[in-house]
Amino acid sequence: MMPDFPSATQAMAAGQVAFEVRDVSREYPGVRALDGVTLTGYAGEVLAICGANGAGKSTLARLLAGQEAPTSGVIEISGYSGHVDGPADAADAGILLMHQEPVIIDSFTVAENVWLKNLSSAGSVRPWGIVDRKRSETTVAALKAVGLEGVSPDRLGRELGPGLRQMLALSRTQVNPHRVLLLDETTASTTEEHFKDVEALVERERADGVSVVFVSHRMPEVFAMADRIAVLRNGKLVGVVRTSETTPAEVMTMMIGEAVSALKSPTPLEGQEAPILEVSNLTSGSATDVSFSVRPGEVVGIYGLVGSGRSSIARSISGNQKRSSGEVKLHGKPVLAKSPRDAIRQGIAYLTEDRRKEGFVKDFTNGENLTLATPQNYSRFGVINRGRERKRVRELIAEYQVKGGATTLTRTLSGGNQQKVCIAKWLEARPEVVILDEPTKGIDVGARLNIYQIIRELAADSKGVVVVTSEAEEALMLCNRILILREGRLVGEYSPTDSTTDDLIRASLGGEPA
């Protein structure tokens, strides 16, 4: 239940109209982001908004939240007589927007971040007194509601990883009264165990009569939570369907305009070909005594919960993190990589989990980022051949279907296109082994299928591929073998042909097979 704070917003009865969007369009210079959209949201309901990148999902969320105004059309919020002309009006109308990129102040404590909206309106940059004893119990309860009961309220925001930062942002739903909750891709940075907390939160919101709008491209999550699904394509509303009356394949067909054939799960490799990559007794970070191998043409998945050591393995193999002990061999020869540059010279490429922080240079163009790892390909005696470089950049943009040209800043692209730039940059170095840490996190279904195809092509080219993922479904779809990591140790190996998502999740949690 929502805490008892003074608010102009009042709870609504289930089934009552919460908001109406009527013939709304939004235009930017040269772009029509939304085109005549009409949609209704109801109290006590979860309405999913789905669509590929550029479909208009986030634009619609921003309009509902008062962050932008429609070019034409009308948005009405039930129980609010005024116009929502800004975020302050939206708050008065009972609208709360949660972004894909959580707003967390690194220098603030966890408790201060819970109350950030109150802090920002208190007339001071950092009003220490506002998080006082009277609110301490509510702060702890807010954290517990989103699965953060183990996180100290006194911990600094900068100490939290992406998943915990997102859940911390969601804790604000517990201290900011609202009747319409907009979740704009807020599960993109969460892992499966935290998604259960999000799911529980959404169920409580529904029971309290809140109208929840869930913007997402992740079909398992949409079908787990939504009552209805509205699909946008190229700014237009394609249709609204009841979740119980459709399938993920049908929704994806609506999203991208063509039938999506489910990728057939690969089978374990046959034969006894020598491994291309051998990892022996590796200990690094939270990973302990890990051993496995990868053969040419094989995609090996590493699946586990947050803190299981997944990323420690990936980063230590690729020179991004120091190994405490253990050995890595490529084609039977020891890999001595003290940095990513050392690793790529020896034939191992690593795609980071955090592309925005580590994957590309934010002030570089597509062209500059695409050639960042391989300047030697375009130079002679230390002098860059700009003509050869520009030609290759054009080829890479076409080959990987990257939106925008060579001079487009990579940071202005969608998540899926940023990821394709990162992948293309490292594959241009022609590695023998490619390690991808959460390769499809935060990207839509269209770009996700592009990346899956790239991974399949790497395997077909006899590369060794390691996919670190927090999505059991993705592991089964992509990998020839799936290794389960729990508390830093490998605890099992599964084949995609005779395993289910439940099998992987149970193993990662330490449960017995069903």
FENWOWO-V211436 format. One record per residue. OMEGA is omega in whole degrees, -180 to 180 (999 if undefined). NEAR is the number of other C-alpha atoms within 8 Angstrom. D_LAST is the distance of its C-alpha to the last C-alpha in whole Angstrom. Layout:
BEGIN
OMEGA:NEAR:D_LAST
OMEGA:NEAR:D_LAST
END
This chain:
BEGIN
178:4:34
176:6:37
-175:8:39
177:4:43
178:6:45
-179:4:48
177:6:47
-177:7:49
179:10:46
-180:6:45
179:8:41
176:10:41
180:8:40
180:9:37
177:8:38
177:8:41
-180:10:42
177:14:42
176:11:43
174:13:45
-174:13:46
175:11:49
-175:11:50
173:16:49
176:14:50
-178:13:50
170:11:52
179:7:53
177:4:55
-176:5:55
172:6:51
-173:10:50
175:14:47
-172:16:46
174:12:48
-177:11:49
175:13:45
-172:10:45
179:7:42
175:9:41
-175:12:39
176:12:38
179:17:37
-178:15:34
172:15:32
178:14:31
177:14:33
173:14:31
-176:13:34
178:13:33
178:16:35
176:13:36
179:8:38
-179:10:41
-180:13:40
-176:15:41
-177:12:38
176:8:39
178:10:43
178:9:42
180:12:40
178:10:43
178:11:46
-177:10:44
178:15:44
-180:13:48
174:10:48
179:9:49
177:8:51
172:11:51
175:8:54
-179:8:54
-173:11:52
171:10:52
179:10:49
178:9:49
-178:10:47
178:8:47
180:5:49
-173:8:50
-177:6:54
175:4:55
176:7:54
-176:10:51
179:10:53
-179:10:51
180:10:48
176:6:50
-180:11:51
178:15:47
178:10:46
-180:9:49
178:13:47
-180:12:44
179:14:42
-179:14:40
174:10:39
-174:12:36
173:10:37
178:12:35
-175:6:37
177:10:36
-180:6:40
177:8:40
-174:8:43
-176:9:42
177:7:45
175:10:44
175:12:42
-180:13:38
180:11:40
178:10:43
175:13:40
-175:13:39
-171:11:42
-179:8:43
177:6:45
179:8:47
-175:14:48
-180:9:49
-175:7:51
175:7:53
180:7:56
180:8:55
180:6:53
-179:5:51
-172:9:52
-173:5:51
-172:5:51
175:7:49
-173:10:46
-176:7:47
-178:6:46
-177:5:46
-175:8:43
180:9:41
178:8:39
178:9:38
179:11:38
180:10:35
179:9:34
178:13:34
180:13:32
-177:9:29
180:12:29
174:14:28
-178:10:25
-179:11:28
179:10:29
-179:5:29
-179:7:32
176:7:35
-179:9:38
180:7:40
-180:9:39
-179:11:40
-177:14:39
-176:7:39
-176:7:37
175:9:34
-175:6:32
-178:8:32
-179:11:28
178:10:30
-180:12:33
179:15:31
176:13:30
177:14:33
-179:13:35
179:9:32
180:13:33
176:11:37
-177:9:35
-176:10:36
177:13:39
-178:7:41
-177:12:41
176:13:40
176:16:40
-180:12:39
180:13:36
178:14:36
-175:13:33
179:13:35
-175:12:32
177:13:31
-176:11:27
-178:9:29
-178:11:29
176:13:25
-172:12:22
-179:9:19
177:7:18
176:12:22
177:10:21
176:8:19
177:11:23
180:10:25
179:10:23
178:8:23
-179:10:27
179:11:27
177:9:26
178:9:29
179:12:31
-179:14:31
179:8:31
178:9:34
177:14:36
172:16:36
-177:17:36
175:16:33
-173:13:34
179:14:31
-175:14:33
172:13:30
-176:12:29
-172:8:26
180:8:24
-179:7:21
178:7:22
-177:13:25
177:9:23
-170:7:21
-167:10:24
171:13:27
176:11:29
180:11:31
174:14:32
-176:13:35
176:14:36
173:17:39
-179:15:40
176:9:43
-179:13:44
175:12:44
-179:13:41
-180:9:40
176:7:38
-177:9:36
173:9:33
-177:9:31
-178:11:27
-175:5:26
-179:6:29
180:9:28
177:7:25
-180:9:25
179:10:27
179:9:30
179:10:30
176:12:30
176:11:33
-176:11:35
-173:12:35
170:10:36
177:7:38
-179:6:37
178:8:33
178:7:31
179:5:29
178:5:25
179:5:25
-179:5:24
178:11:21
179:10:23
176:9:22
-180:7:22
176:6:26
180:4:28
-175:4:31
-180:4:31
-178:6:33
180:6:34
173:10:32
179:14:34
176:14:33
177:13:32
-175:13:30
173:11:31
-177:11:30
173:17:31
-178:13:31
-179:14:32
-179:9:32
177:11:28
-175:16:27
171:11:27
-177:10:28
178:12:26
174:10:27
179:7:26
178:9:28
179:14:28
177:11:30
179:12:33
-177:12:31
173:14:28
180:14:26
179:13:24
172:15:21
-175:14:21
178:17:18
-179:14:18
176:13:19
-179:7:23
-179:8:24
180:13:22
-178:16:25
-176:15:24
177:8:28
178:12:29
-178:11:28
-175:13:30
-179:11:33
178:12:34
-172:10:34
176:16:36
179:14:38
-178:10:38
-176:12:37
175:8:38
175:10:36
178:8:36
180:8:36
-174:11:34
174:10:35
179:13:35
174:11:36
-174:11:37
176:7:38
-179:8:39
-179:6:41
175:8:40
180:10:40
-175:7:42
177:12:41
-180:10:43
176:10:42
179:12:41
174:8:44
-177:11:44
-177:16:41
176:12:42
-179:7:45
172:8:43
-180:11:40
178:13:37
-177:14:37
175:13:35
-173:14:34
175:10:34
-175:9:31
-174:7:34
-176:12:36
-178:8:39
-172:6:40
-170:8:39
-179:11:39
177:11:43
-169:7:46
-179:8:46
178:7:50
175:11:50
175:11:50
-178:13:48
-179:12:50
179:9:50
-178:14:47
-178:13:46
-174:11:49
-175:8:48
-173:9:46
-180:10:48
-179:9:52
180:7:53
-173:5:52
-176:11:55
174:10:58
-176:8:60
176:4:62
-179:6:60
-179:6:61
172:9:59
-173:9:60
179:7:59
178:6:60
-180:8:57
-179:11:55
180:10:55
-179:8:55
177:8:51
178:12:50
179:10:51
-180:8:49
179:10:46
179:12:46
-176:8:46
-177:7:44
176:9:41
179:7:42
178:10:43
180:7:45
-178:7:48
-177:9:51
-175:12:51
178:8:53
176:9:50
-177:11:49
-177:14:45
179:8:44
-178:6:46
173:11:43
180:8:40
-180:8:37
179:13:36
173:11:39
-179:12:39
179:12:36
175:12:38
-180:14:41
180:14:39
-178:9:37
-180:11:41
-177:14:42
-179:13:40
177:9:40
178:8:44
178:9:44
-180:7:42
175:12:40
179:9:38
179:13:35
179:13:33
-177:14:31
-178:14:30
-177:13:28
-172:11:27
-177:12:29
-179:9:28
174:8:28
179:9:31
-172:12:32
-171:12:32
-180:10:30
179:9:33
179:10:34
178:11:30
176:8:30
-178:8:34
175:11:32
-180:9:29
177:8:32
180:8:34
178:10:31
180:9:30
176:8:34
179:12:34
180:14:32
179:8:34
176:7:37
173:9:35
170:14:34
-175:17:32
174:16:29
179:13:27
175:15:25
-176:15:24
175:14:22
-180:10:20
-179:9:19
-180:11:16
179:7:17
179:8:20
-180:15:19
-178:14:17
-170:11:21
-161:13:23
173:15:22
176:15:22
180:13:20
178:15:18
-180:13:18
180:15:16
177:17:19
180:14:18
174:9:21
-176:12:23
174:12:22
-176:10:20
180:9:16
178:8:15
-175:8:16
175:11:14
-179:12:16
-176:16:16
-179:7:16
179:6:13
178:10:11
176:8:10
178:9:11
179:7:8
-177:10:7
-178:13:11
179:10:11
-179:11:8
-179:13:10
179:13:13
-179:8:13
180:7:12
178:7:9
176:6:6
-179:6:4
999:4:0
END
